[in-house]
Each structure stands twice: as C-alpha cells, then as structure tokens.
Amino acid sequence: MALATSAIGNGRNAEDTECTCGVFDITLGVVGLGGCWREASRIWNAPAVVGGSVMAIAAAVWVLLILLYAAKWMWRRARR
C-alpha cells in the first residue's frame, strides 16, 4: 500500500492519521508525576505548587483530548 508524503514528511496524509485511545496514557503519566511531586513535597519539603500545577496541566490536557476524540467521532460519522 503506497502512502502519499504529507507536508510534515511522515508518509501519511492528514486524513489518514489515527488518534487512538493510547494518547490518554500520556495524561495518566503526567497525573502520576504530579502525584509523586505532591508526595515529595510532603516528605522532602519540595515546593507543593509544582505538583498542583502539573496536575492542573494534566487535567486541561485530559479535557482537550476528550473534546478532540469526540470531535473525531462526529467528523468521521459525518463523512460516512
């Protein structure tokens, strides 16, 4: 199967790229990092604001991914 080269040079068209459920794993890893930092702030007196900030960023990315995933479903349904 031949793939057309896109503008970014990855050998795929923008329409052919898949956004899978695996992208949510990234957010879960960032949440884990925030939780570890919170625990480190309790044990070693590290700045607690860093852990809270990481958790807030992870929550924002989670919401963004959910919205993009829902938009993908609606867009694909409209194409059929």
C-alpha positions in Angstrom: 0.0 0.0 0.0 1.5 3.3 -1.1 1.2 6.3 1.2 1.4 9.9 0.0 4.0 12.1 1.6 2.4 14.9 3.7 3.8 18.3 4.4 5.4 17.1 7.6 7.1 14.2 5.8 5.8 11.3 7.8 4.4 9.4 4.8 0.8 9.8 5.8 -2.0 12.2 4.8 -3.6 14.3 7.5 -6.9 12.5 6.8 -5.3 9.1 7.3 -3.8 9.7 10.7 -5.4 8.0 13.7 -5.9 9.4 17.1 -6.2 6.3 19.2 -7.2 5.8 22.9 -3.5 5.4 23.6 -3.0 9.1 23.7 -4.8 9.2 27.1 -1.9 7.2 28.5 0.2 10.4 28.3 -2.1 12.2 30.6 -2.2 9.4 33.1 1.6 9.5 33.2 1.6 13.3 33.9 -1.0 12.8 36.6 1.3 10.2 38.2 4.2 12.7 38.0 2.0 15.3 39.8 1.1 12.8 42.5 4.7 11.9 43.0 5.7 15.5 43.3 2.9 16.1 45.8 4.2 13.3 47.9 7.8 14.6 47.5 6.6 18.0 48.8 5.2 16.3 51.9 8.3 14.2 52.5 11.2 16.3 51.4 9.7 19.8 51.6 9.7 20.3 47.9 7.5 23.2 46.5 3.9 21.9 46.6 2.8 24.3 43.9 4.7 22.3 41.3 2.7 19.2 41.9 -0.6 21.1 41.8 0.5 22.8 38.6 1.4 19.5 36.9 -2.0 18.1 38.0 -3.8 21.1 36.6 -2.0 20.8 33.3 -2.8 17.1 33.1 -6.5 17.9 33.8 -6.5 20.5 31.0 -4.8 18.1 28.6 -7.3 15.4 29.5 -10.3 17.7 28.8 -8.7 18.7 25.5 -8.1 15.1 24.4 -11.7 14.2 25.3 -13.0 17.0 23.2 -10.7 16.1 20.3 -11.7 12.5 20.5 -15.4 13.4 20.5 -14.8 15.7 17.5 -13.1 12.9 15.7 -16.1 10.6 16.2 -18.5 13.3 14.9 -16.3 14.2 12.0 -15.9 10.5 10.9 -19.6 9.9 11.3 -20.4 12.9 9.1 -18.0 11.6 6.4 -19.8 8.3 6.1 
